[in-house]
Amino acid sequence: MTVPKEPMPGGSGRMFNVAQMALAVLDGQGVVTSWTVAAEGLVGYRDDEILNRPAAALLDRPEERAAAASVAEQCRAQDGWDGVVPVRHRDGRTLTLRVRVFPLVDPAGSGRWAVLAWNERQTPGPGLDQKMLEALLAHSPIAVAVLDTDLRHVWVNDMLTYGGEWPRERRLGRRLTEMIPSEESKRTEAQYRRVLETGVALLNRESLMPNPTDPTRRRAWWENILPLQDSAGRVLGVWFMALDVTEQWRARERLALLAEASERVGSTLDVERTAQELADVAVPRFADVVAVDLLEPVLRGEEPPPGPAGSSDALRRAGQQSVHRRGPETIGEVGDLLRLLPTAPKERCLGDGLAVVESLADPSASAWLAEDPARAAELRASGIHSFLVAPVRARGVCLGVATFARSECPDAFDRGDASLAEELLAQAGVSLDNARRFTREHRAALVLQHSLLPHSLPDGTVLEVASRYLPAHAPHAVGGDWFDVIPLSGARVALVVGDVVGHGMHAAVTMGRLRTAVRTLADLDLPPDELLAHLDDLVISLVEQEEGHEATADRPPDIAASALGTTCLYAAYDPVTRRCTLARAGHPPPALVGTDGTVTFPDLPAGPPLGLGFLPFEAAELELPDGALLALYTDGLLGVHADVDVGLTRLTEALSRPAAHLEAVCENVVGSLPTGPPSDDAALLLARTHGLDADQVATWPLTSDPAIVAEARDLASRQLTDWDLEELQLTTELIVSELVTNAIRHGSEPVHLRLIRQNVLICEVSDGSSTSPRLRHARTTDEGGRGLFLIAQFARRWGTRYTTTGKIIWAEQGIPVLATSPVPQRA
């Protein structure tokens, strides 16, 4: 007799026509006491044939009759029963009847039962549905199994036999962990136990199980685990429905991997970092070990060679990742140059540009390992069982190869995986090629920038200088920070530091243009504030010219636009007076380190950045004793994203730290920067002052009497004798004679003669006139006009410098090597 589907009361929940139902009444012993016409029509027996006979006589099989006793017990215990009963019709055929038994109220107190029955064929009901369901489940593409309370299989459908490859005998009576010993089996069986104990179904679960027909590939299942209950609600076991969703799972994993790669690979424009991101995203989602090897030209930012690559092309490890603490990739570390074997998968992949899939279980596929025993031993120790090597390509050019290996994942690589790897590498290849192109442009910009920066700072006795330039590591990081040390007339030295707006090639080019302009203006001996004013006019002129032209590929607007807003600090140090004149255009003030180690930031007039044309620039003077340290820098040294006060505090601590020499001070400052790649470039220029001693400078006031020229020559000659520079007496007397004569003839009082002995001999004549001498050709009939030509011939350099009280005409001569000994003291 069929197991009841649900307890009474409640019924099956279906709606029926009562007129079609047969009714019989049984006494307490199961004997038929009443029989209706509908009952006769249903089973064919007349009332005289069935009354006073046991109702069990109508059952079709003997075993069903034996089960009637248990049904009677259930009726008494539950006040009714509901189920499907096979009944023998009077003509011998078997009917499947839906039966409901419920007690009748009897005033006499005797137990009587009413039996309602109807034909499942006449009224669609669970009897027919059950037969159809059994056939459906047996041949359904959905896997179905029933497990008892010990979680042993008691029924499975055809789907779980894998077409006979795994027969029912292998499953029936056995637990899942006995058939498929794996961690996933343990987790699944734990879920079975949970449903069995709680009676709560577990829906929409996904699991990966070994494939009995192909041990190298797992299958993905979507599962519903439900409790199996009797009509009383007792849990008799569990049953599950599972759908093979392997293809859907692989498609979803494929899309997830590609989506994750699109987000994570290419976050920077660094080739090595991009290669490492590719390795990181593929482990462990796609492989257990990944190595990305790129051609050396790619790592340098150069164009990879055209055509197929081969063993003659050098490969270098650019990125790797592994689930193993020590995997097979440890034979080659990141940055190592790799040696290729002619039969190795990488060599074949580079040669034909196609992905190579190999299983180490295939002896012919792993023959190449015999040529490299060390690598073979490493592979076996790590448990690698299959390889996938695919080319990294972009825009039709091979950049390198990527090697994927599996050990923990039991699935061997197949052609579907090769297709996924090629799609992944095509996506990553674009990022790698973009990084390669950026590396090329970045290096070109760095070369340009370094060529525009001073290669070495001039040696001198009045200033000891040291510098640092720190390029940024952000995209388009090459910036426009620059510094310079410019020798001026009169043993003076100019210090300049500037910062062009923006980054990239345009900023570097603009920096070079402005640095050249500063040097040109510095040669005119302009005061710092006037120099910045001329530089401001130059930037305004560049921007206005650019606004008048349409931007094209050959004439981008960025070059002129990057000059707008440039900041600059210009300082001129005079070692004779030990005073430094400074002016700045929106630039941070310099740091001044006194001889006692105290660090201050002088309050200088700020001035607007260049190109704005707002306020005029103002200069300020500082007195710098011997040994004072002046530090000029750009804002990148303070950290553009940090608090300026924090940056100034960090700079103060670094400058006040004791150091043996300026290079050590530079290292202190650079070491104080925040950890991590800087996002903006930074320039640092340090200058320690050394003023000229009194015995290195000689000054004489002169009258406007022409007779004083001879006395001036005599004064200069005696001074050169004191300095052991007799070799320069003749040329110096000639230069002094011409300069003093011009000052008396064309200038005005006061007139002064000054000689300065440094690494050169400097002769200066000053007067109160601002009229500048002009170098002109004298006619053959002229008695004069050839003085400046003589000075230009005998002096190394000469020029005019304007002061607040007039002008200075100066001329420099080189000092003979033998005369570079210490200056003798004059008696």
KOLNULUM-195890 format. One record per residue (C-alpha): x, y, z; residue in three letters. Coordinates in steps of 0.1 Angstrom, whole numbers, padded with zeros to 4 digits, always signed. Layout:
// KOLNULUM-195890
XYZAla ...
This chain:
// KOLNULUM-195890
+0000+0000+0000Met +0014+0034-0010Thr +0030+0055+0017Val +0006+0083+0027Pro +0013+0117+0014Lys -0001+0138+0042Glu -0018+0133+0075Pro -0055+0139+0082Met -0071+0163+0086Pro -0062+0186+0057Gly -0064+0162+0028Gly -0048+0166-0005Ser -0061+0201-0010Gly -0077+0193-0043Arg -0114+0202-0053Met -0135+0172-0063Phe -0171+0165-0075Asn -0187+0146-0047Val -0212+0130-0070Ala -0183+0111-0087Gln -0171+0097-0053Met -0178+0062-0041Ala -0188+0058-0004Leu -0186+0028+0018Ala -0190+0024+0055Val -0168+0000+0076Leu -0173-0012+0111Asp -0145-0013+0136Gly -0132-0046+0121Gln -0130-0033+0086Gly -0161-0051+0074Val -0182-0033+0048Val -0216-0024+0062Thr -0228+0001+0036Ser -0223+0003-0002Trp -0235+0030-0025Thr -0244+0029-0062Val -0214+0051-0070Ala -0192+0024-0053Ala -0208-0003-0075Glu -0201+0018-0105Gly -0165+0024-0095Leu -0154-0012-0088Val -0182-0033-0104Gly -0194-0052-0073Tyr -0231-0051-0063Arg -0240-0046-0027Asp -0249-0082-0022Asp -0214-0092-0034Glu -0195-0069-0010Ile -0216-0063+0021Leu -0205-0081+0053Asn -0172-0088+0037Arg -0138-0073+0047Pro -0128-0043+0027Ala -0093-0058+0024Ala -0107-0084+0000Ala -0109-0057-0027Leu -0071-0050-0026Leu -0052-0062-0056Asp -0021-0078-0041Arg -0016-0100-0010Pro +0011-0076+0004Glu -0014-0048+0002Glu -0038-0068+0023Arg -0011-0074+0049Ala -0005-0037+0051Ala -0042-0030+0058Ala -0036-0038+0095Ala -0011-0010+0097Ser -0035+0014+0079Val -0061+0006+0105Ala -0037+0014+0133Glu -0029+0048+0116Gln -0066+0055+0113Cys -0071+0050+0150Arg -0040+0070+0159Ala -0046+0099+0135Gln -0084+0098+0132Asp -0082+0091+0096Gly -0060+0082+0066Trp -0054+0094+0031Asp -0036+0076+0004Gly -0035+0058-0029Val -0048+0022-0030Val -0046-0004-0059Pro -0080-0021-0061Val -0091-0051-0082Arg -0121-0044-0104His -0148-0071-0107Arg -0136-0077-0143Asp -0101-0084-0131Gly -0083-0052-0140Arg -0065-0031-0114Thr -0077+0004-0105Leu -0057+0031-0087Thr -0081+0048-0063Leu -0076+0077-0042Arg -0090+0068-0007Val -0099+0089+0023Arg -0109+0072+0056Val -0124+0092+0084Phe -0144+0082+0115Pro -0182+0085+0118Leu -0200+0098+0148Val -0219+0068+0163Asp -0243+0075+0192Pro -0239+0039+0203Ala -0201+0045+0207Gly -0191+0018+0182Ser -0162+0026+0159Gly -0174+0031+0123Arg -0154+0045+0094Trp -0165+0062+0062Ala -0144+0055+0031Val -0145+0079+0002Leu -0128+0067-0031Ala -0125+0080-0066Trp -0107+0070-0097Asn -0075+0089-0105Glu -0082+0084-0142Arg -0116+0100-0140Gln -0104+0129-0118Thr -0068+0140-0124Pro -0051+0133-0091Gly -0019+0123-0073Pro -0022+0086-0083Gly -0017+0092-0119Leu +0007+0121-0112Asp +0029+0097-0091Gln +0033+0073-0120Lys +0041+0100-0144Met +0065+0116-0119Leu +0083+0083-0114Glu +0089+0080-0151Ala +0098+0116-0154Leu +0123+0115-0125Leu +0139+0083-0138Ala +0147+0097-0172His +0150+0134-0163Ser +0180+0155-0172Pro +0178+0167-0136Ile +0197+0144-0113Ala +0175+0131-0084Val +0185+0109-0055Ala +0170+0098-0023Val +0191+0092+0008Leu +0181+0075+0041Asp +0189+0087+0076Thr +0224+0074+0073Asp +0229+0095+0042Leu +0232+0064+0020Arg +0217+0064-0015His +0185+0043-0017Val +0173+0056-0051Trp +0190+0075-0080Val +0177+0083-0115Asn +0195+0078-0148Asp +0212+0112-0147Met +0233+0101-0118Leu +0245+0070-0136Thr +0262+0092-0162Tyr +0247+0071-0190Gly +0257+0039-0174Gly +0293+0050-0169Glu +0287+0050-0131Trp +0260+0023-0125Pro +0234+0024-0098Arg +0252-0004-0080Glu +0281+0019-0073Arg +0258+0044-0056Arg +0231+0025-0039Leu +0238+0018-0003Gly +0268+0041-0003Arg +0275+0076+0010Arg +0287+0104-0012Leu +0321+0106+0006Thr +0326+0069+0001Glu +0321+0072-0037Met +0339+0106-0042Ile +0364+0113-0015Pro +0370+0150-0017Ser +0367+0182+0003Glu +0337+0192-0017Glu +0320+0159-0009Ser +0326+0164+0028Lys +0310+0199+0026Arg +0280+0185+0006Thr +0275+0157+0030Glu +0276+0181+0059Ala +0247+0200+0042Gln +0228+0167+0038Tyr +0232+0162+0076Arg +0220+0197+0083Arg +0188+0193+0063Val +0182+0159+0079Leu +0186+0173+0114Glu +0167+0205+0110Thr +0141+0195+0084Gly +0148+0228+0066Val +0154+0227+0029Ala +0186+0241+0014Leu +0179+0257-0019Leu +0200+0271-0048Asn +0233+0256-0037Arg +0263+0253-0061Glu +0291+0228-0059Ser +0320+0215-0080Leu +0323+0177-0081Met +0347+0154-0099Pro +0335+0141-0132Asn +0335+0103-0132Pro +0337+0101-0170Thr +0366+0126-0172Asp +0388+0128-0141Pro +0406+0158-0154Thr +0375+0180-0155Arg +0351+0189-0127Arg +0314+0194-0131Arg +0293+0222-0116Ala +0260+0214-0101Trp +0231+0235-0090Trp +0214+0217-0061Glu +0183+0217-0039Asn +0184+0196-0008Ile +0150+0188+0008Leu +0139+0167+0037Pro +0119+0135+0030Leu +0089+0133+0053Gln +0060+0108+0059Asp +0024+0118+0064Ser +0030+0124+0100Ala +0058+0149+0093Gly +0086+0126+0104Arg +0119+0130+0084Val +0127+0097+0067Leu +0158+0110+0049Gly +0167+0136+0023Val +0164+0139-0014Trp +0181+0163-0037Phe +0176+0176-0072Met +0208+0187-0090Ala +0212+0203-0124Leu +0244+0201-0144Asp +0254+0238-0149Val +0290+0232-0159Thr +0288+0252-0191Glu +0269+0281-0174Gln +0294+0281-0146Trp +0324+0282-0169Arg +0308+0310-0189Ala +0301+0329-0157Arg +0337+0323-0144Glu +0350+0335-0178Arg +0330+0367-0177Leu +0340+0373-0140Ala +0377+0368-0148Leu +0376+0392-0177Leu +0356+0417-0157Ala +0381+0416-0128Glu +0410+0418-0152Ala +0395+0449-0168Ser +0394+0466-0134Glu +0427+0454-0120Arg +0451+0451-0149Val +0465+0484-0162Gly +0459+0505-0131Ser +0493+0521-0137Thr +0514+0529-0168Leu +0543+0508-0155Asp +0552+0477-0176Val +0564+0455-0147Glu +0535+0465-0125Arg +0510+0457-0153Thr +0526+0423-0158Ala +0524+0416-0121Gln +0487+0427-0120Glu +0480+0402-0148Leu +0496+0374-0128Ala +0478+0384-0097Asp +0443+0384-0113Val +0448+0349-0128Ala +0457+0333-0095Val +0439+0313-0082Pro +0408+0320-0102Arg +0422+0306-0135Phe +0455+0290-0126Ala +0477+0281-0096Asp +0509+0294-0110Val +0513+0322-0135Val +0545+0337-0150Ala +0545+0367-0174Val +0577+0369-0195Asp +0582+0399-0218Leu +0607+0407-0246Leu +0634+0429-0234Glu +0627+0458-0258Pro +0592+0459-0244Val +0605+0465-0208Leu +0627+0493-0221Arg +0597+0509-0238Gly +0610+0501-0273Glu +0591+0487-0302Glu +0592+0449-0302Pro +0608+0433-0332Pro +0584+0426-0361Pro +0575+0391-0371Gly +0575+0359-0349Pro +0598+0359-0319Ala +0623+0330-0312Gly +0650+0318-0290Ser +0673+0346-0303Ser +0649+0372-0287Asp +0656+0377-0250Ala +0628+0371-0226Leu +0628+0386-0191Arg +0605+0377-0162Arg +0582+0407-0156Ala +0556+0392-0132Gly +0547+0360-0114Gln +0522+0347-0089Gln +0517+0313-0073Ser +0495+0296-0047Val +0527+0277-0036His +0551+0293-0012Arg +0578+0280-0035Arg +0566+0271-0069Gly +0583+0263-0102Pro +0587+0299-0110Glu +0614+0302-0083Thr +0639+0290-0109Ile +0635+0324-0125Gly +0628+0354-0103Glu +0613+0386-0115Val +0638+0405-0135Gly +0658+0374-0145Asp +0668+0368-0181Leu +0653+0334-0193Leu +0669+0307-0213Arg +0646+0290-0238Leu +0647+0254-0250Leu +0639+0247-0286Pro +0612+0222-0277Thr +0598+0241-0248Ala +0562+0254-0250Pro +0573+0290-0248Lys +0596+0286-0278Glu +0568+0270-0298Arg +0543+0296-0287Cys +0567+0325-0297Leu +0574+0307-0330Gly +0539+0302-0343Asp +0520+0327-0321Gly +0495+0300-0310Leu +0486+0289-0275Ala +0501+0256-0263Val +0482+0232-0240Val +0501+0204-0224Glu +0493+0177-0198Ser +0523+0163-0179Leu +0505+0130-0178Ala +0512+0127-0215Asp +0548+0115-0219Pro +0552+0129-0253Ser +0541+0164-0242Ala +0566+0165-0213Ser +0596+0153-0234Ala +0610+0188-0233Trp +0615+0185-0196Leu +0642+0159-0201Ala +0663+0188-0214Glu +0659+0207-0181Asp +0661+0182-0151Pro +0661+0210-0125Ala +0628+0224-0138Arg +0613+0190-0141Ala +0621+0182-0105Ala +0606+0215-0094Glu +0574+0208-0114Leu +0570+0174-0099Arg +0576+0186-0064Ala +0549+0213-0068Ser +0523+0189-0082Gly +0519+0207-0115Ile +0498+0185-0139His +0490+0207-0169Ser +0503+0238-0187Phe +0489+0265-0208Leu +0513+0289-0226Val +0498+0317-0247Ala +0513+0348-0265Pro +0508+0383-0251Val +0500+0404-0282Arg +0488+0439-0288Ala +0481+0456-0321Arg +0493+0426-0340Gly +0528+0425-0324Val +0540+0399-0299Cys +0551+0414-0266Leu +0559+0381-0248Gly +0543+0350-0234Val +0523+0341-0203Ala +0525+0306-0187Thr +0496+0292-0167Phe +0499+0260-0146Ala +0476+0241-0124Arg +0483+0219-0094Ser +0457+0225-0067Glu +0429+0228-0093Cys +0422+0193-0106Pro +0409+0205-0139Asp +0434+0201-0167Ala +0436+0229-0193Phe +0417+0224-0225Asp +0411+0244-0256Arg +0383+0263-0240Gly +0408+0275-0214Asp +0432+0284-0242Ala +0405+0305-0258Ser +0399+0323-0224Leu +0436+0328-0219Ala +0440+0344-0253Glu +0411+0367-0246Glu +0425+0376-0212Leu +0460+0383-0227Leu +0446+0403-0256Ala +0429+0425-0230Gln +0460+0427-0208Ala +0482+0432-0239Gly +0466+0465-0247Val +0474+0477-0211Ser +0510+0464-0214Leu +0515+0481-0248Asp +0501+0513-0234Asn +0526+0510-0205Ala +0553+0503-0230Arg +0545+0534-0250Arg +0543+0555-0218Phe +0577+0541-0208Thr +0592+0552-0241Arg +0577+0587-0239Glu +0586+0589-0202His +0622+0580-0209Arg +0623+0604-0238Ala +0610+0632-0216Ala +0634+0623-0188Leu +0663+0625-0213Val +0650+0658-0226Leu +0646+0671-0191Gln +0680+0660-0179His +0696+0675-0210Ser +0680+0708-0201Leu +0690+0707-0165Leu +0727+0716-0156Pro +0749+0685-0159His +0773+0699-0133Ser +0773+0729-0111Leu +0801+0754-0115Pro +0829+0752-0091Asp +0838+0784-0073Gly +0853+0797-0041Thr +0824+0819-0031Val +0797+0792-0030Leu +0797+0755-0022Glu +0767+0740-0040Val +0749+0706-0041Ala +0716+0696-0057Ser +0690+0669-0061Arg +0663+0664-0087Tyr +0636+0638-0079Leu +0613+0629-0108Pro +0577+0619-0099Ala +0564+0584-0105His +0528+0593-0114Ala +0515+0591-0150Pro +0530+0618-0172His +0553+0624-0142Ala +0581+0642-0160Val +0577+0677-0147Gly +0591+0712-0152Gly +0610+0717-0120Asp +0645+0732-0126Trp +0674+0748-0109Phe +0705+0765-0120Asp +0737+0782-0107Val +0748+0811-0130Ile +0781+0829-0126Pro +0777+0867-0127Leu +0801+0896-0131Ser +0821+0908-0101Gly +0825+0873-0086Ala +0788+0872-0079Arg +0767+0841-0084Val +0730+0837-0092Ala +0709+0809-0078Leu +0675+0801-0095Val +0649+0775-0089Val +0615+0772-0108Gly +0585+0750-0112Asp +0565+0749-0145Val +0528+0740-0142Val +0518+0705-0153Gly +0538+0674-0163His +0549+0657-0194Gly +0569+0666-0225Met +0553+0700-0228His +0563+0710-0192Ala +0599+0698-0199Ala +0601+0719-0231Val +0587+0749-0213Thr +0612+0745-0185Met +0640+0745-0210Gly +0628+0776-0227Arg +0624+0795-0194Leu +0658+0783-0180Arg +0674+0796-0212Thr +0656+0829-0208Ala +0667+0832-0172Val +0703+0826-0182Arg +0701+0852-0210Thr +0686+0878-0187Leu +0711+0870-0160Ala +0739+0877-0185Asp +0725+0913-0187Leu +0732+0916-0149Asp +0696+0926-0142Leu +0685+0929-0106Pro +0664+0899-0095Pro +0631+0919-0095Asp +0637+0933-0129Glu +0647+0899-0142Leu +0614+0883-0130Leu +0595+0912-0146Ala +0612+0905-0180His +0605+0868-0176Leu +0569+0876-0168Asp +0566+0896-0200Asp +0581+0867-0219Leu +0555+0842-0206Val +0527+0866-0214Ile +0540+0870-0249Ser +0542+0832-0254Leu +0506+0828-0242Val +0493+0857-0264Glu +0511+0843-0294Gln +0496+0808-0288Glu +0461+0823-0285Glu +0465+0838-0320Gly +0471+0804-0336His +0448+0774-0339Glu +0461+0744-0321Ala +0472+0715-0344Thr +0490+0682-0339Ala +0523+0699-0348Asp +0515+0730-0327Arg +0498+0719-0295Pro +0487+0747-0271Pro +0501+0729-0241Asp +0536+0742-0244Ile +0527+0779-0240Ala +0498+0771-0216Ala +0522+0752-0193Ser +0543+0784-0189Ala +0513+0802-0174Leu +0515+0801-0136Gly +0551+0791-0134Thr +0568+0800-0101Thr +0604+0811-0098Cys +0629+0822-0072Leu +0660+0842-0082Tyr +0688+0851-0059Ala +0721+0869-0065Ala +0749+0866-0040Tyr +0777+0891-0038Asp +0807+0876-0020Pro +0823+0910-0016Val +0795+0925+0004Thr +0782+0891+0017Arg +0747+0902+0008Arg +0721+0882-0012Cys +0693+0899-0032Thr +0662+0877-0037Leu +0629+0880-0056Ala +0603+0854-0061Arg +0572+0849-0084Ala +0548+0829-0064Gly +0575+0804-0053His +0580+0791-0017Pro +0605+0811+0003Pro +0640+0797+0007Pro +0653+0782+0039Ala +0682+0798+0056Leu +0704+0778+0080Val +0726+0799+0102Gly +0761+0791+0114Thr +0745+0779+0147Asp +0722+0755+0129Gly +0690+0775+0133Thr +0667+0772+0103Val +0645+0802+0093Thr +0623+0810+0063Phe +0628+0847+0054Pro +0597+0866+0048Asp +0602+0877+0012Leu +0576+0896-0010Pro +0557+0868-0027Ala +0550+0882-0061Gly +0525+0867-0085Pro +0533+0836-0106Pro +0546+0843-0141Leu +0522+0851-0169Gly +0495+0867-0147Leu +0508+0903-0150Gly +0493+0914-0117Phe +0515+0930-0091Leu +0551+0941-0096Pro +0579+0920-0082Phe +0599+0932-0053Glu +0634+0923-0041Ala +0647+0919-0006Ala +0683+0917+0007Glu +0697+0893+0032Leu +0731+0894+0048Glu +0747+0859+0047Leu +0777+0854+0070Pro +0804+0829+0059Asp +0792+0793+0064Gly +0755+0802+0061Ala +0734+0777+0041Leu +0707+0788+0016Leu +0682+0761+0005Ala +0661+0767-0026Leu +0634+0740-0034Tyr +0601+0734-0052Thr +0568+0725-0036Asp +0572+0689-0046Gly +0597+0686-0018Leu +0571+0695+0007Leu +0545+0671-0006Gly +0518+0686-0027Val +0490+0666-0010His +0503+0671+0025Ala +0499+0699+0049Asp +0525+0726+0040Val +0533+0732+0076Asp +0541+0695+0080Val +0564+0697+0050Gly +0582+0727+0063Leu +0587+0711+0097Thr +0601+0680+0080Arg +0624+0702+0059Leu +0635+0721+0090Thr +0644+0690+0109Glu +0664+0676+0079Ala +0684+0709+0074Leu +0692+0713+0111Ser +0706+0677+0113Arg +0744+0678+0116Pro +0762+0667+0083Ala +0798+0666+0073Ala +0792+0681+0038His +0764+0693+0015Leu +0759+0660-0002Glu +0750+0645+0032Ala +0726+0674+0038Val +0709+0666+0005Cys +0705+0630+0016Glu +0690+0641+0049Asn +0664+0662+0031Val +0656+0635+0005Val +0654+0608+0033Gly +0629+0629+0052Ser +0603+0627+0023Leu +0573+0606+0029Pro +0576+0569+0019Thr +0562+0559-0014Gly +0566+0572-0049Pro +0562+0610-0051Pro +0533+0622-0072Ser +0552+0654-0081Asp +0588+0661-0091Asp +0610+0680-0067Ala +0641+0701-0070Ala +0666+0710-0042Leu +0695+0734-0045Leu +0718+0740-0015Leu +0745+0767-0014Ala +0769+0774+0014Arg +0784+0809+0013Thr +0821+0818+0015His +0827+0855+0011Gly +0859+0870-0003Leu +0886+0880+0022Asp +0897+0916+0024Ala +0931+0908+0008Asp +0912+0895-0023Gln +0896+0928-0031Val +0913+0962-0037Ala +0893+0994-0042Thr +0905+1029-0049Trp +0884+1061-0054Pro +0895+1082-0084Leu +0891+1119-0093Thr +0879+1131-0127Ser +0914+1145-0135Asp +0928+1128-0167Pro +0962+1127-0149Ala +0948+1101-0125Ile +0949+1075-0153Val +0986+1070-0148Ala +0982+1067-0111Glu +0954+1041-0116Ala +0977+1020-0137Arg +1004+1022-0111Asp +0980+1012-0083Leu +0968+0982-0103Ala +1004+0971-0111Ser +1015+0972-0075Arg +0984+0952-0064Gln +0992+0925-0090Leu +1028+0923-0077Thr +1014+0917-0042Asp +0992+0889-0056Trp +1021+0873-0076Asp +1003+0881-0109Leu +1031+0900-0126Glu +1023+0881-0159Glu +0990+0900-0161Leu +1005+0935-0154Gln +1007+0946-0191Leu +0972+0936-0201Thr +0957+0948-0168Thr +0974+0982-0171Glu +0959+0985-0206Leu +0924+0975-0194Ile +0926+0999-0164Val +0938+1027-0186Ser +0910+1024-0211Glu +0882+1019-0186Leu +0893+1048-0163Val +0898+1071-0194Thr +0863+1063-0206Asn +0848+1068-0171Ala +0865+1103-0168Ile +0857+1113-0204Arg +0821+1100-0207His +0810+1094-0172Gly +0805+1114-0140Ser +0818+1113-0104Glu +0822+1094-0083Pro +0847+1071-0101Val +0861+1039-0084His +0886+1013-0095Leu +0883+0978-0080Arg +0904+0946-0086Leu +0890+0913-0074Ile +0912+0882-0073Arg +0891+0850-0073Gln +0895+0822-0098Asn +0898+0850-0123Val +0911+0885-0122Leu +0883+0910-0123Ile +0888+0947-0131Cys +0859+0971-0124Glu +0855+1008-0130Val +0824+1025-0117Ser +0810+1060-0123Asp +0778+1079-0116Gly +0766+1079-0152Ser +0741+1054-0166Ser +0753+1059-0202Thr +0764+1025-0216Ser +0796+1023-0237Pro +0792+1010-0272Arg +0816+0989-0292Leu +0821+1006-0325Arg +0845+1006-0354His +0869+1036-0354Ala +0878+1052-0387Arg +0914+1054-0398Thr +0913+1092-0392Thr +0900+1088-0356Asp +0924+1093-0328Glu +0903+1072-0304Gly +0875+1047-0303Gly +0896+1015-0302Arg +0897+1011-0264Gly +0868+0986-0261Leu +0882+0966-0290Phe +0914+0962-0271Leu +0896+0952-0240Ile +0875+0927-0259Ala +0907+0912-0273Gln +0927+0909-0241Phe +0899+0902-0216Ala +0881+0868-0215Arg +0847+0886-0208Arg +0836+0921-0204Trp +0804+0940-0199Gly +0783+0966-0181Thr +0764+0963-0149Arg +0739+0990-0138Tyr +0736+1000-0102Thr +0713+1024-0083Thr +0740+1051-0085Thr +0753+1046-0120Gly +0771+1017-0138Lys +0801+0995-0136Ile +0823+0985-0166Ile +0841+0952-0159Trp +0865+0929-0175Ala +0877+0894-0166Glu +0911+0878-0172Gln +0921+0842-0167Gly +0947+0836-0140Ile +0978+0815-0150Pro +0979+0780-0134Val +1010+0788-0114Leu +0993+0818-0099Ala +0965+0798-0083Thr +0985+0793-0050Ser +0971+0809-0018Pro +0971+0847-0020Val +1002+0861-0001Pro +0996+0886+0026Gln +1006+0922+0018Arg +1032+0936+0041Ala 
